[in-house]
Amino acid sequence: MNRFRKMVTVVTTLLAINFASAQDDVQISFDKLPQKAQDFIKTHYAVADIASVWKDMEFLKVDDYTTVFNDGTKIEFYPNGDWKEVKSGGTTIPTKIIPSSIEQYISKNYPNKAIKDIKKKRYGYEVELVGGLELEFNSKGKFVRIDD
C-alpha cells in the first residue's frame, strides 16, 4: 500500500508540474510584444487592424508571440521579436518582408501566383503560394526544391 501511495504522489506531482508549465496561449496587449515585433507590425501593417495578440508559454518561458489581424492575417514572432511566419488572410504579404531573391524567383517562375505563407526555418525559408504549391529556399534565398 505504501508503494502505491508513493506512485500516486509521483504521478500527481508530475501532472501538476506539466499543467503549471504548459500555460499555452495568454492574450496580451500590443505593447507587451517585443520592440522588434512592434516595429515590424508598425512598418508593414496597421496597428488598428489587430484583432488579438497572444503569447505562447512553454515551461514558464515564452515560446512565441502571435498577432492576428481583422482580415485573418496571422504573424508569429520568435521570443526576441524576429518574425517567424506570416500567413496571409486573403490579402497579399507585403513584398518588403520577402527576401528579394525569393520575390524575384517567384515573379519569374510563377508570375500569376501570390505568396500565401512564408516561414523562416533553420535552413532557410518555406513559401506557400496561392493554390498550395510549397517552395523551399536556402538562407540566402536561393531556390532549393518544391516541397511535396
Secondary structure, 3 states (H helix, E strand, C coil): CHHHHHHHHHHHHHHHHHHHHCCEEEEECHHHCCHHHHHHHHHHCCHHHEEEEEEEEECCEEEEEEEEECCCCEEEECCCCCEEEEECCCCCCCHHHCCHHHHHHHHHHCCCCCEEEEEECCCEEEEEECCCCEEEEECCCCEEEEEC
